[in-house]
Amino acid sequence: MNSGSILTRAENSSRDAEMVVVWDRVIRFLARQRYGVISTVDPARGPESALVGVAWWQPLSGAAQLIFDTTSVTRKVKNIANDPRCSFVIGWEDETTVQLEGRARWLEGSELERAKRDYFRIWPECRAHERWPDVAYFSVRPTWLRYPCYLESPTIMEFDEQQLATAFQRRAAALFAAVDPSTE
């Protein structure tokens, strides 16, 4: 690679090809994961983290997004209402995780019904949560993602919001639909 900040066409092409290969690994990894730790901040800027069940869904417009359920009386819901920024650590197998940041929003109406179809495909046992009086479903649109994998040769890739939007729209929907985490 050039020592300066300008990449040659060949270097750009090689970098793009590497990102496609890594992105496919990221998608397959994420599709197998059922849990993540969400971190939010309270109004006093104190941290709060919680383990939640996660799945992915594809909105009618836009890129794939993370979905999780919780109850509306939790600290994370109050924190998200105050500041929708959040982060996740997903997976911790074979020296691999995904760290992502995004903005959470409460799902409602027809969008919620569409998201729940994808959520219950991964979490059929969570249909019982719909009977809870205070169940809430949230969607997170990733704005930054880091994929560190140390299993063989270290691979660390970061994707910004624009790269994520492009990658999720081009590749994620088919891969998420093809992988059933309960069979792996």
ZADO-676253 format. One record per atom (N, C-alpha, C): residue number from 0; x, y, z; atom name. Coordinates in pm, whole numbers, always signed. Layout:
REM residues N
(pt NUM,(X,Y,Z),CA);
...
***
This chain:
REM residues 184
(pt 0,(+84,-117,+0),N);
(pt 0,(+0,+0,+0),CA);
(pt 0,(+89,+123,+0),C);
(pt 1,(+43,+229,-63),N);
(pt 1,(+118,+354,-66),CA);
(pt 1,(+139,+406,+75),C);
(pt 2,(+250,+477,+94),N);
(pt 2,(+274,+536,+225),CA);
(pt 2,(+186,+658,+247),C);
(pt 3,(+137,+719,+140),N);
(pt 3,(+47,+833,+152),CA);
(pt 3,(-96,+788,+167),C);
(pt 4,(-188,+883,+164),N);
(pt 4,(-328,+850,+185),CA);
(pt 4,(-401,+818,+55),C);
(pt 5,(-337,+834,-61),N);
(pt 5,(-402,+807,-189),CA);
(pt 5,(-371,+664,-232),C);
(pt 6,(-477,+586,-255),N);
(pt 6,(-460,+448,-299),CA);
(pt 6,(-464,+442,-451),C);
(pt 7,(-384,+355,-508),N);
(pt 7,(-392,+334,-652),CA);
(pt 7,(-519,+257,-682),C);
(pt 8,(-560,+255,-809),N);
(pt 8,(-679,+181,-851),CA);
(pt 8,(-667,+34,-812),C);
(pt 9,(-550,-26,-830),N);
(pt 9,(-530,-167,-795),CA);
(pt 9,(-542,-188,-645),C);
(pt 10,(-488,-93,-567),N);
(pt 10,(-498,-105,-422),CA);
(pt 10,(-643,-91,-375),C);
(pt 11,(-715,+3,-436),N);
(pt 11,(-857,+19,-404),CA);
(pt 11,(-933,-108,-438),C);
(pt 12,(-907,-165,-553),N);
(pt 12,(-974,-287,-597),CA);
(pt 12,(-943,-402,-503),C);
(pt 13,(-817,-416,-463),N);
(pt 13,(-778,-521,-371),CA);
(pt 13,(-845,-502,-235),C);
(pt 14,(-849,-379,-186),N);
(pt 14,(-913,-347,-58),CA);
(pt 14,(-1062,-378,-65),C);
(pt 15,(-1127,-340,-175),N);
(pt 15,(-1270,-368,-192),CA);
(pt 15,(-1297,-518,-192),C);
(pt 16,(-1213,-595,-262),N);
(pt 16,(-1229,-740,-266),CA);
(pt 16,(-1211,-801,-128),C);
(pt 17,(-1113,-751,-52),N);
(pt 17,(-1090,-800,+84),CA);
(pt 17,(-1211,-769,+171),C);
(pt 18,(-1268,-649,+157),N);
(pt 18,(-1383,-610,+238),CA);
(pt 18,(-1504,-698,+207),C);
(pt 19,(-1522,-736,+81),N);
(pt 19,(-1634,-823,+45),CA);
(pt 19,(-1619,-959,+113),C);
(pt 20,(-1498,-1015,+109),N);
(pt 20,(-1473,-1144,+172),CA);
(pt 20,(-1496,-1135,+323),C);
(pt 21,(-1441,-1031,+385),N);
(pt 21,(-1458,-1015,+529),CA);
(pt 21,(-1604,-988,+562),C);
(pt 22,(-1671,-906,+482),N);
(pt 22,(-1811,-876,+509),CA);
(pt 22,(-1896,-1003,+506),C);
(pt 23,(-1870,-1091,+413),N);
(pt 23,(-1944,-1218,+409),CA);
(pt 23,(-1920,-1298,+536),C);
(pt 24,(-1798,-1297,+589),N);
(pt 24,(-1769,-1364,+717),CA);
(pt 24,(-1845,-1297,+831),C);
(pt 25,(-1850,-1165,+830),N);
(pt 25,(-1923,-1090,+933),CA);
(pt 25,(-2070,-1129,+931),C);
(pt 26,(-2130,-1131,+813),N);
(pt 26,(-2272,-1163,+800),CA);
(pt 26,(-2300,-1304,+851),C);
(pt 27,(-2218,-1400,+809),N);
(pt 27,(-2239,-1538,+855),CA);
(pt 27,(-2223,-1548,+1007),C);
(pt 28,(-2125,-1477,+1061),N);
(pt 28,(-2104,-1477,+1206),CA);
(pt 28,(-2225,-1417,+1277),C);
(pt 29,(-2271,-1300,+1233),N);
(pt 29,(-2385,-1234,+1298),CA);
(pt 29,(-2511,-1319,+1290),C);
(pt 30,(-2530,-1386,+1178),N);
(pt 30,(-2651,-1466,+1159),CA);
(pt 30,(-2657,-1584,+1256),C);
(pt 31,(-2542,-1628,+1307),N);
(pt 31,(-2539,-1740,+1402),CA);
(pt 31,(-2560,-1695,+1546),C);
(pt 32,(-2547,-1568,+1573),N);
(pt 32,(-2550,-1518,+1711),CA);
(pt 32,(-2693,-1490,+1755),C);
(pt 33,(-2723,-1528,+1877),N);
(pt 33,(-2857,-1505,+1931),CA);
(pt 33,(-2856,-1409,+2050),C);
(pt 34,(-2739,-1375,+2099),N);
(pt 34,(-2732,-1287,+2216),CA);
(pt 34,(-2631,-1176,+2192),C);
(pt 35,(-2657,-1064,+2256),N);
(pt 35,(-2563,-953,+2254),CA);
(pt 35,(-2576,-874,+2383),C);
(pt 36,(-2475,-800,+2414),N);
(pt 36,(-2478,-711,+2529),CA);
(pt 36,(-2496,-570,+2476),C);
(pt 37,(-2606,-507,+2516),N);
(pt 37,(-2633,-368,+2478),CA);
(pt 37,(-2583,-278,+2590),C);
(pt 38,(-2523,-168,+2550),N);
(pt 38,(-2479,-66,+2645),CA);
(pt 38,(-2544,+66,+2610),C);
(pt 39,(-2597,+130,+2712),N);
(pt 39,(-2659,+262,+2698),CA);
(pt 39,(-2602,+350,+2809),C);
(pt 40,(-2638,+477,+2806),N);
(pt 40,(-2596,+567,+2915),CA);
(pt 40,(-2719,+632,+2975),C);
(pt 41,(-2715,+647,+3107),N);
(pt 41,(-2827,+709,+3175),CA);
(pt 41,(-2813,+862,+3167),C);
(pt 42,(-2916,+935,+3211),N);
(pt 42,(-2910,+1082,+3201),CA);
(pt 42,(-2790,+1144,+3273),C);
(pt 43,(-2737,+1077,+3375),N);
(pt 43,(-2620,+1129,+3446),CA);
(pt 43,(-2490,+1083,+3379),C);
(pt 44,(-2501,+1022,+3263),N);
(pt 44,(-2389,+972,+3180),CA);
(pt 44,(-2323,+848,+3240),C);
(pt 45,(-2394,+777,+3326),N);
(pt 45,(-2344,+652,+3380),CA);
(pt 45,(-2374,+537,+3283),C);
(pt 46,(-2289,+436,+3282),N);
(pt 46,(-2310,+323,+3189),CA);
(pt 46,(-2415,+225,+3240),C);
(pt 47,(-2478,+156,+3148),N);
(pt 47,(-2571,+48,+3180),CA);
(pt 47,(-2559,-54,+3069),C);
(pt 48,(-2538,-179,+3103),N);
(pt 48,(-2527,-286,+3005),CA);
(pt 48,(-2620,-400,+3043),C);
(pt 49,(-2669,-470,+2941),N);
(pt 49,(-2760,-582,+2966),CA);
(pt 49,(-2750,-681,+2851),C);
(pt 50,(-2764,-808,+2885),N);
(pt 50,(-2768,-913,+2786),CA);
(pt 50,(-2910,-919,+2728),C);
(pt 51,(-2920,-922,+2595),N);
(pt 51,(-3051,-932,+2529),CA);
(pt 51,(-3042,-1033,+2416),C);
(pt 52,(-3155,-1093,+2384),N);
(pt 52,(-3164,-1176,+2265),CA);
(pt 52,(-3173,-1087,+2143),C);
(pt 53,(-3100,-1121,+2036),N);
(pt 53,(-3098,-1036,+1917),CA);
(pt 53,(-3133,-1117,+1793),C);
(pt 54,(-3183,-1047,+1696),N);
(pt 54,(-3209,-1102,+1562),CA);
(pt 54,(-3193,-986,+1464),C);
(pt 55,(-3201,-1017,+1337),N);
(pt 55,(-3190,-915,+1232),CA);
(pt 55,(-3317,-913,+1152),C);
(pt 56,(-3354,-795,+1104),N);
(pt 56,(-3471,-782,+1019),CA);
(pt 56,(-3442,-681,+910),C);
(pt 57,(-3519,-689,+804),N);
(pt 57,(-3499,-603,+687),CA);
(pt 57,(-3618,-509,+673),C);
(pt 58,(-3602,-381,+705),N);
(pt 58,(-3711,-285,+683),CA);
(pt 58,(-3745,-274,+535),C);
(pt 59,(-3865,-225,+504),N);
(pt 59,(-3904,-208,+364),CA);
(pt 59,(-3809,-115,+290),C);
(pt 60,(-3764,-12,+359),N);
(pt 60,(-3665,+77,+300),CA);
(pt 60,(-3544,+82,+391),C);
(pt 61,(-3429,+63,+334),N);
(pt 61,(-3308,+72,+414),CA);
(pt 61,(-3242,-62,+437),C);
(pt 62,(-3135,-57,+513),N);
(pt 62,(-3051,-174,+536),CA);
(pt 62,(-3102,-256,+655),C);
(pt 63,(-3050,-377,+666),N);
(pt 63,(-3086,-466,+776),CA);
(pt 63,(-3056,-398,+910),C);
(pt 64,(-3138,-429,+1009),N);
(pt 64,(-3124,-370,+1141),CA);
(pt 64,(-3136,-478,+1247),C);
(pt 65,(-3077,-452,+1360),N);
(pt 65,(-3084,-540,+1476),CA);
(pt 65,(-3218,-519,+1545),C);
(pt 66,(-3276,-625,+1600),N);
(pt 66,(-3399,-613,+1677),CA);
(pt 66,(-3381,-689,+1808),C);
(pt 67,(-3439,-634,+1915),N);
(pt 67,(-3441,-704,+2044),CA);
(pt 67,(-3569,-664,+2116),C);
(pt 68,(-3609,-749,+2210),N);
(pt 68,(-3723,-713,+2293),CA);
(pt 68,(-3678,-697,+2438),C);
(pt 69,(-3759,-626,+2512),N);
(pt 69,(-3733,-600,+2653),CA);
(pt 69,(-3865,-558,+2715),C);
(pt 70,(-3864,-513,+2837),N);
(pt 70,(-3985,-457,+2895),CA);
(pt 70,(-3967,-306,+2908),C);
(pt 71,(-4077,-236,+2898),N);
(pt 71,(-4070,-89,+2895),CA);
(pt 71,(-4029,-27,+3028),C);
(pt 72,(-4018,-108,+3133),N);
(pt 72,(-3981,-55,+3264),CA);
(pt 72,(-3832,-69,+3293),C);
(pt 73,(-3754,-117,+3197),N);
(pt 73,(-3610,-138,+3221),CA);
(pt 73,(-3533,-7,+3211),C);
(pt 74,(-3414,-10,+3269),N);
(pt 74,(-3326,+108,+3260),CA);
(pt 74,(-3289,+137,+3116),C);
(pt 75,(-3264,+32,+3036),N);
(pt 75,(-3221,+57,+2898),CA);
(pt 75,(-3327,+133,+2819),C);
(pt 76,(-3455,+105,+2844),N);
(pt 76,(-3562,+176,+2773),CA);
(pt 76,(-3562,+323,+2813),C);
(pt 77,(-3549,+349,+2940),N);
(pt 77,(-3544,+488,+2986),CA);
(pt 77,(-3420,+559,+2929),C);
(pt 78,(-3309,+488,+2925),N);
(pt 78,(-3186,+547,+2871),CA);
(pt 78,(-3201,+577,+2722),C);
(pt 79,(-3259,+483,+2646),N);
(pt 79,(-3279,+503,+2502),CA);
(pt 79,(-3373,+620,+2475),C);
(pt 80,(-3476,+634,+2559),N);
(pt 80,(-3568,+747,+2542),CA);
(pt 80,(-3494,+879,+2560),C);
(pt 81,(-3396,+882,+2647),N);
(pt 81,(-3317,+1002,+2673),CA);
(pt 81,(-3209,+1023,+2567),C);
(pt 82,(-3148,+914,+2521),N);
(pt 82,(-3039,+920,+2424),CA);
(pt 82,(-3040,+789,+2345),C);
(pt 83,(-3079,+790,+2218),N);
(pt 83,(-3094,+665,+2142),CA);
(pt 83,(-2963,+597,+2102),C);
(pt 84,(-2850,+664,+2126),N);
(pt 84,(-2723,+600,+2092),CA);
(pt 84,(-2697,+481,+2184),C);
(pt 85,(-2648,+373,+2124),N);
(pt 85,(-2618,+254,+2203),CA);
(pt 85,(-2506,+178,+2134),C);
(pt 86,(-2453,+81,+2204),N);
(pt 86,(-2352,-7,+2145),CA);
(pt 86,(-2383,-151,+2184),C);
(pt 87,(-2331,-243,+2104),N);
(pt 87,(-2349,-385,+2128),CA);
(pt 87,(-2216,-456,+2114),C);
(pt 88,(-2200,-562,+2191),N);
(pt 88,(-2097,-663,+2166),CA);
(pt 88,(-2176,-790,+2141),C);
(pt 89,(-2152,-850,+2027),N);
(pt 89,(-2226,-968,+1984),CA);
(pt 89,(-2129,-1081,+1958),C);
(pt 90,(-2156,-1195,+2019),N);
(pt 90,(-2072,-1313,+1997),CA);
(pt 90,(-1944,-1309,+2076),C);
(pt 91,(-1894,-1426,+2107),N);
(pt 91,(-1768,-1438,+2179),CA);
(pt 91,(-1717,-1579,+2163),C);
(pt 92,(-1727,-1629,+2042),N);
(pt 92,(-1680,-1764,+2013),CA);
(pt 92,(-1557,-1759,+1924),C);
(pt 93,(-1469,-1854,+1942),N);
(pt 93,(-1350,-1866,+1857),CA);
(pt 93,(-1274,-1735,+1844),C);
(pt 94,(-1261,-1662,+1954),N);
(pt 94,(-1186,-1537,+1955),CA);
(pt 94,(-1239,-1434,+1856),C);
(pt 95,(-1371,-1434,+1838),N);
(pt 95,(-1435,-1345,+1742),CA);
(pt 95,(-1554,-1276,+1808),C);
(pt 96,(-1569,-1148,+1783),N);
(pt 96,(-1688,-1073,+1825),CA);
(pt 96,(-1722,-974,+1716),C);
(pt 97,(-1837,-914,+1730),N);
(pt 97,(-1870,-795,+1653),CA);
(pt 97,(-1906,-688,+1755),C);
(pt 98,(-1848,-573,+1737),N);
(pt 98,(-1882,-457,+1819),CA);
(pt 98,(-1950,-359,+1725),C);
(pt 99,(-2065,-310,+1766),N);
(pt 99,(-2132,-213,+1680),CA);
(pt 99,(-2192,-101,+1762),C);
(pt 100,(-2206,+11,+1696),N);
(pt 100,(-2273,+127,+1754),CA);
(pt 100,(-2388,+163,+1664),C);
(pt 101,(-2491,+221,+1722),N);
(pt 101,(-2606,+260,+1641),CA);
(pt 101,(-2703,+343,+1721),C);
(pt 102,(-2820,+359,+1661),N);
(pt 102,(-2927,+435,+1724),CA);
(pt 102,(-3047,+343,+1737),C);
(pt 103,(-3100,+335,+1859),N);
(pt 103,(-3215,+249,+1886),CA);
(pt 103,(-3344,+330,+1873),C);
(pt 104,(-3447,+260,+1829),N);
(pt 104,(-3579,+324,+1825),CA);
(pt 104,(-3686,+220,+1855),C);
(pt 105,(-3790,+265,+1920),N);
(pt 105,(-3902,+182,+1960),CA);
(pt 105,(-3982,+151,+1834),C);
(pt 106,(-4009,+24,+1809),N);
(pt 106,(-4087,-16,+1691),CA);
(pt 106,(-4235,-17,+1724),C);
(pt 107,(-4315,+28,+1627),N);
(pt 107,(-4460,+34,+1644),CA);
(pt 107,(-4529,+5,+1512),C);
(pt 108,(-4658,-24,+1518),N);
(pt 108,(-4743,-36,+1401),CA);
(pt 108,(-4702,-145,+1303),C);
(pt 109,(-4720,-117,+1174),N);
(pt 109,(-4692,-217,+1071),CA);
(pt 109,(-4543,-252,+1063),C);
(pt 110,(-4459,-156,+1095),N);
(pt 110,(-4315,-183,+1096),CA);
(pt 110,(-4281,-285,+1205),C);
(pt 111,(-4345,-272,+1320),N);
(pt 111,(-4324,-367,+1429),CA);
(pt 111,(-4370,-507,+1386),C);
(pt 112,(-4485,-516,+1323),N);
(pt 112,(-4536,-647,+1280),CA);
(pt 112,(-4440,-714,+1182),C);
(pt 113,(-4385,-637,+1091),N);
(pt 113,(-4288,-691,+995),CA);
(pt 113,(-4160,-737,+1067),C);
(pt 114,(-4112,-656,+1159),N);
(pt 114,(-3989,-690,+1232),CA);
(pt 114,(-4009,-814,+1319),C);
(pt 115,(-4126,-826,+1381),N);
(pt 115,(-4152,-941,+1467),CA);
(pt 115,(-4151,-1073,+1388),C);
(pt 116,(-4193,-1070,+1263),N);
(pt 116,(-4187,-1193,+1183),CA);
(pt 116,(-4044,-1245,+1175),C);
(pt 117,(-3949,-1156,+1149),N);
(pt 117,(-3808,-1197,+1144),CA);
(pt 117,(-3757,-1235,+1282),C);
(pt 118,(-3798,-1160,+1383),N);
(pt 118,(-3753,-1187,+1520),CA);
(pt 118,(-3801,-1325,+1567),C);
(pt 119,(-3927,-1356,+1543),N);
(pt 119,(-3982,-1483,+1588),CA);
(pt 119,(-3931,-1602,+1505),C);
(pt 120,(-3880,-1575,+1387),N);
(pt 120,(-3817,-1682,+1309),CA);
(pt 120,(-3694,-1732,+1384),C);
(pt 121,(-3621,-1641,+1447),N);
(pt 121,(-3502,-1675,+1524),CA);
(pt 121,(-3539,-1712,+1668),C);
(pt 122,(-3637,-1644,+1722),N);
(pt 122,(-3678,-1661,+1862),CA);
(pt 122,(-3824,-1704,+1872),C);
(pt 123,(-3861,-1823,+1825),N);
(pt 123,(-4003,-1862,+1831),CA);
(pt 123,(-4055,-1868,+1975),C);
(pt 124,(-3970,-1902,+2070),N);
(pt 124,(-4012,-1910,+2209),CA);
(pt 124,(-4049,-1773,+2267),C);
(pt 125,(-4007,-1666,+2202),N);
(pt 125,(-4037,-1531,+2252),CA);
(pt 125,(-4175,-1481,+2211),C);
(pt 126,(-4250,-1561,+2135),N);
(pt 126,(-4390,-1523,+2106),CA);
(pt 126,(-4467,-1506,+2236),C);
(pt 127,(-4429,-1581,+2337),N);
(pt 127,(-4496,-1571,+2468),CA);
(pt 127,(-4478,-1432,+2529),C);
(pt 128,(-4374,-1360,+2491),N);
(pt 128,(-4352,-1225,+2545),CA);
(pt 128,(-4463,-1128,+2504),C);
(pt 129,(-4531,-1159,+2396),N);
(pt 129,(-4638,-1068,+2351),CA);
(pt 129,(-4751,-1057,+2453),C);
(pt 130,(-4760,-1154,+2543),N);
(pt 130,(-4861,-1149,+2648),CA);
(pt 130,(-4818,-1059,+2764),C);
(pt 131,(-4692,-1020,+2768),N);
(pt 131,(-4645,-931,+2873),CA);
(pt 131,(-4711,-794,+2855),C);
(pt 132,(-4756,-732,+2961),N);
(pt 132,(-4823,-602,+2946),CA);
(pt 132,(-4728,-490,+2903),C);
(pt 133,(-4599,-506,+2926),N);
(pt 133,(-4506,-396,+2900),CA);
(pt 133,(-4393,-435,+2804),C);
(pt 134,(-4418,-533,+2715),N);
(pt 134,(-4313,-572,+2620),CA);
(pt 134,(-4289,-458,+2521),C);
(pt 135,(-4164,-440,+2486),N);
(pt 135,(-4125,-336,+2391),CA);
(pt 135,(-4023,-396,+2295),C);
(pt 136,(-4033,-359,+2169),N);
(pt 136,(-3940,-407,+2066),CA);
(pt 136,(-3863,-287,+2011),C);
(pt 137,(-3733,-304,+2001),N);
(pt 137,(-3646,-197,+1953),CA);
(pt 137,(-3567,-243,+1833),C);
(pt 138,(-3543,-149,+1745),N);
(pt 138,(-3460,-172,+1628),CA);
(pt 138,(-3337,-82,+1640),C);
(pt 139,(-3223,-135,+1599),N);
(pt 139,(-3099,-58,+1602),CA);
(pt 139,(-3040,-56,+1462),C);
(pt 140,(-3023,+64,+1408),N);
(pt 140,(-2957,+81,+1279),CA);
(pt 140,(-2809,+104,+1307),C);
(pt 141,(-2724,+8,+1267),N);
(pt 141,(-2581,+24,+1295),CA);
(pt 141,(-2521,+144,+1221),C);
(pt 142,(-2437,+218,+1292),N);
(pt 142,(-2366,+330,+1233),CA);
(pt 142,(-2215,+306,+1228),C);
(pt 143,(-2168,+205,+1299),N);
(pt 143,(-2026,+168,+1302),CA);
(pt 143,(-2020,+23,+1344),C);
(pt 144,(-1929,-53,+1284),N);
(pt 144,(-1913,-193,+1319),CA);
(pt 144,(-1766,-230,+1311),C);
(pt 145,(-1722,-307,+1410),N);
(pt 145,(-1584,-357,+1414),CA);
(pt 145,(-1590,-508,+1427),C);
(pt 146,(-1513,-575,+1343),N);
(pt 146,(-1509,-721,+1340),CA);
(pt 146,(-1367,-766,+1370),C);
(pt 147,(-1336,-799,+1497),N);
(pt 147,(-1205,-855,+1527),CA);
(pt 147,(-1214,-1007,+1536),C);
(pt 148,(-1131,-1074,+1460),N);
(pt 148,(-1124,-1220,+1462),CA);
(pt 148,(-977,-1257,+1479),C);
(pt 149,(-944,-1324,+1589),N);
(pt 149,(-806,-1358,+1620),CA);
(pt 149,(-778,-1507,+1608),C);
(pt 150,(-873,-1583,+1556),N);
(pt 150,(-862,-1728,+1556),CA);
(pt 150,(-743,-1779,+1478),C);
(pt 151,(-729,-1739,+1354),N);
(pt 151,(-616,-1785,+1272),CA);
(pt 151,(-517,-1670,+1260),C);
(pt 152,(-524,-1598,+1151),N);
(pt 152,(-444,-1477,+1143),CA);
(pt 152,(-535,-1362,+1183),C);
(pt 153,(-485,-1270,+1262),N);
(pt 153,(-571,-1162,+1309),CA);
(pt 153,(-634,-1084,+1193),C);
(pt 154,(-765,-1068,+1201),N);
(pt 154,(-840,-988,+1105),CA);
(pt 154,(-920,-887,+1186),C);
(pt 155,(-897,-761,+1160),N);
(pt 155,(-975,-657,+1225),CA);
(pt 155,(-1020,-562,+1115),C);
(pt 156,(-1151,-555,+1098),N);
(pt 156,(-1206,-466,+996),CA);
(pt 156,(-1308,-375,+1064),C);
(pt 157,(-1311,-251,+1020),N);
(pt 157,(-1409,-156,+1068),CA);
(pt 157,(-1489,-105,+950),C);
(pt 158,(-1618,-84,+972),N);
(pt 158,(-1709,-35,+869),CA);
(pt 158,(-1780,+88,+925),C);
(pt 159,(-1780,+196,+847),N);
(pt 159,(-1852,+315,+891),CA);
(pt 159,(-1997,+308,+843),C);
(pt 160,(-2075,+409,+874),N);
(pt 160,(-2218,+407,+845),CA);
(pt 160,(-2247,+389,+696),C);
(pt 161,(-2175,+458,+611),N);
(pt 161,(-2199,+447,+467),CA);
(pt 161,(-2163,+307,+416),C);
(pt 162,(-2049,+254,+459),N);
(pt 162,(-2009,+119,+418),CA);
(pt 162,(-2110,+16,+467),C);
(pt 163,(-2159,+33,+590),N);
(pt 163,(-2257,-60,+645),CA);
(pt 163,(-2387,-57,+565),C);
(pt 164,(-2434,+62,+534),N);
(pt 164,(-2559,+72,+458),CA);
(pt 164,(-2547,+2,+324),C);
(pt 165,(-2437,+25,+256),N);
(pt 165,(-2415,-38,+126),CA);
(pt 165,(-2403,-189,+140),C);
(pt 166,(-2321,-233,+234),N);
(pt 166,(-2298,-376,+252),CA);
(pt 166,(-2425,-448,+295),C);
(pt 167,(-2498,-393,+391),N);
(pt 167,(-2621,-457,+436),CA);
(pt 167,(-2723,-464,+323),C);
(pt 168,(-2737,-359,+245),N);
(pt 168,(-2836,-361,+138),CA);
(pt 168,(-2798,-460,+29),C);
(pt 169,(-2671,-474,+0),N);
(pt 169,(-2628,-561,-109),CA);
(pt 169,(-2622,-708,-70),C);
(pt 170,(-2583,-737,+53),N);
(pt 170,(-2548,-875,+87),CA);
(pt 170,(-2624,-937,+203),C);
(pt 171,(-2664,-858,+300),N);
(pt 171,(-2713,-916,+425),CA);
(pt 171,(-2845,-989,+413),C);
(pt 172,(-2941,-935,+340),N);
(pt 172,(-3074,-994,+340),CA);
(pt 172,(-3070,-1141,+299),C);
(pt 173,(-2999,-1173,+193),N);
(pt 173,(-2994,-1312,+147),CA);
(pt 173,(-2921,-1401,+247),C);
(pt 174,(-2813,-1352,+305),N);
(pt 174,(-2738,-1434,+400),CA);
(pt 174,(-2816,-1455,+529),C);
(pt 175,(-2883,-1352,+581),N);
(pt 175,(-2961,-1370,+703),CA);
(pt 175,(-3076,-1466,+680),C);
(pt 176,(-3138,-1456,+564),N);
(pt 176,(-3249,-1546,+534),CA);
(pt 176,(-3202,-1690,+518),C);
(pt 177,(-3078,-1709,+475),N);
(pt 177,(-3026,-1844,+447),CA);
(pt 177,(-2975,-1916,+570),C);
(pt 178,(-2946,-1844,+677),N);
(pt 178,(-2887,-1905,+795),CA);
(pt 178,(-2989,-1914,+906),C);
(pt 179,(-3014,-2033,+955),N);
(pt 179,(-3100,-2053,+1069),CA);
(pt 179,(-3010,-2088,+1187),C);
(pt 180,(-2993,-1996,+1284),N);
(pt 180,(-2897,-2019,+1393),CA);
(pt 180,(-2930,-2141,+1477),C);
(pt 181,(-3053,-2185,+1477),N);
(pt 181,(-3088,-2301,+1560),CA);
(pt 181,(-3035,-2432,+1502),C);
(pt 182,(-2989,-2429,+1377),N);
(pt 182,(-2940,-2552,+1315),CA);
(pt 182,(-2789,-2558,+1313),C);
(pt 183,(-2722,-2456,+1363),N);
(pt 183,(-2575,-2457,+1361),CA);
(pt 183,(-2517,-2487,+1495),C);
***
